[in-house]
Amino acid sequence: MAKNIYLIGGSKGGVGKSLVSMATVDYLMQRDEEVLLVDADTSNPDVWKAYKDIVRTDLLDLDKADDWIELINLCDNNPECIVVINTAARNNKGVSAYGTTLNGTLSELKRKLVTLWVINRQRDSLELLKEYMDAIPDAIVHVMRNGYFGEERKFELYNSSKRRTLVEERGGLSLTFPDLADRVSDDIYSKRLSIALAAKDLPLGNRAELHRWRAAVKSLLDQLRHE
């Protein structure tokens, strides 16, 4: 098997996809994996800006059929790389229209598509997840309740939903992504820092918070290593 494709989704703005994408890249780099980062948020490519000088990166507009083709070719031509895709808020339409293109090539690519679906506590996160799972049925989907919006028990709509039952019946996990203090995440975004660089350059207190968060992220993502 070639290396996995990790797609960080959510299909709406403000749920925290960019930070989960950065955390995933950081986690893989700490494991000395070769990473190919694809940022589909072409209008506001924060993840690309932070990592373009550190790992191989590409900007693709996944609302366009041609860019889905390019994504598949990138995956095919770089089997040694784990591919991390940061999707844009609008990409639910592109996934619905063209997601079958990727789904139909996974066996030939010899890759697993592992989706980290980031949610807040609102209903539309679940509705968009249904659209995604219908469009790409062969994806392994893990749901990330973003801890920024509260502790696990506050995600009542997801916790008690049929969608959660289906996710877990298909082998997915329901996890809570650790919250990072606003002043640290604001520094990372405003200064366009990779997480590793922030861990070296930020003030001591900020670095201590970032160290705590990175350890929590590692513990979380370690649960996916069997995929």
N, C-alpha and C positions, 0 to 999 in steps of 0.2 A: 504493500500500500504506500502511496505517496502521503505526504503530510496533510494534516487536516486543514480545512477552510473554516475559519471562525467568522461568522457574520454577526455583528452587533446591531440589533434591530430595535424597533419600538414604533417606527413610522409616524411619530409626532415629535414636535419640538419640546424641549424642556424636561424630558424624562431622565436625562443623564447619559445618553449614548456615548458622547465624546469621552467622558471620564472613564467609562467602562472600557472603551476601545483603547485608551491610553494605558489603563491598568493592565489590560490583556497583553499589549505589546511589551510593557515593562516586565511583566511576569515571564513571558517567553524569552526575553533577552537575558533575564537572570538565570534562565536554564540553558543559556548558550545556544538557543535555537536560531536558525536563520529565518528572518521574518520578511515577508513582503506585505506592506501596508497599502491598502486601497482605500482612499477617502472619497466617498461618494457625495459628501456635503460640499459640493463645488462652490456654492455661494458663500460659505463660511467655513473654510477648511482648517479649523483649529488644530486637529490632530495631525494633518499633513504639515502644517507650519512647525509644530513641535518636533517632528521626527524626520523631516525631509533630509536632514544632514546626518542622520544616524543610521537609518535602515533604508532599504530600497522602498520608494513610495511611488504611487501613481494616483492621479486624480481622474475619476471616471464619473460620468453622469448616468446613473442607472435608471433614468427616465427614458433613455434612448436605446433602441435595439442594438445599434452598432457597438455601444459601450458594454452591453452584456456579452456580445461576441468577443470583445477585447478582453473582458474579465476571464472568460473561459480560456482564451489563448494564453493569458498570463499564467493561469493555474497550470495549464498543460506544459508550458515552457519552463516552469520553475518548480519541478517536483520536490526539490530539496528544501523549499521554503514552506513554512507555515504561512498561510495567507490570512490576514486579518482585514475584514471589510467593515469600515465605519459607514453606516448608511445615513442618509439625510432624512429630515422630517417628512418630506414629500414623497419618499420612495415607495410608499405603499402602492401607488398607481403603477409604477414601473415594475414592481414585483408581481402584481396581479397580471400585468400584460405580458411580461417577458420571463418571469421566474421559472416557467416550465423549460425554458432554454437551458438554464443551468441544471435544473433537476434531471433533465434527460441525459446529461453528459457525465454525471457523477461516477457511474460505474466505469466508463471509459477513462475518466481521469484517475480512477482508483483512489479517490479521496472521499472522506466523510465531510459532510457539511454540518457543522455544529453551530447552532444559533443560540446566542445569549440575548434573550428578549427582555428589554428593560421596561419596567412599568412603574407608573405612579399609582395613586389610589383611585383614579377615575375610570369610568366604564369604557371609554373609547380605547384604552390600552388593550382591553380584552377583545373588543370587536375587531381591532386591527390585527391582533394575534390570530384570530380565526381566519381572516383573509390570507395571512401569510402561510399558515399551516395548510390551507386549501391549495394555495398556489405552488408550494414546494413541499409536497407530502413526504419526501424522503429525507428531509432535514431532521436531525436530532435537535430538539428544542428544550433549552433550559430557561426558566423564567427567573429574572433578577428583580426582586422587589427592591427598589432603590431606597436604602435606609435614610437618605436625605429627607424623605417624605414621612418618616415615622418608623416605629418598630414593627416587627412582623405582624403582630396581632391587629394593627390598624389597616392592613390590606384586606379588609373583610370581603370586598367584592370578588377579589381573586381567590382568596382562601376557600371560599365556599362555592366556587363556580364549577360548572361542568367543564369549562376549559382547563382548569387545573387538573381535574380528573383525567381528561384526555392526554394532557401533557405527560402526566406521570405514568399512565397506562402505556404510552409509547416509549418509556424509558427516560424521560426527561426529569430534571430535578427542579424543585421550587426553592430558591435560595434568596437570602437577603444580602444585598451588596452593601458593604460597610460605608458609613457616612464619613466624609472628610471635612474638617473645619473649613468654613467659608473663606477665612483669610488665607489659608494655604491654597485652596483650589483657585481663588481669585488671582493669587500670585502666579500660579502655573499658567493660567489662561492669558493674563494680561502681559506677562513677560515671554510667552510662547516657549515655555521650558518643557523639556522632557521630564518625566518623573525622576529619572536617575540624576539629571543635572540639578533639578530642584533639591534633591536630597543632599547635594554637595554645597549649593550656593545660597540657599535661604538662611535666614537667621536661625539661631540654635533652637528656639522654642518651636518655630515652624517646622524645622527638620525633625524634631522629636515627635510632633504630631504626624508628620508624613511617614516616619519610620513605623509608628504604631499602625497606621492605615495600611502600609505596604504589607506588613506581617498579617493583618487581617485578610487582605486580598489574597495573599499566597495561600492561607488556610482555606479560603473559599474555593479558589481555582484548582487547588490540589485535588478537590473532589471530582474534577472533570478529567483527570489525567488518564483514566481508563478508556476514554472515548478515542 
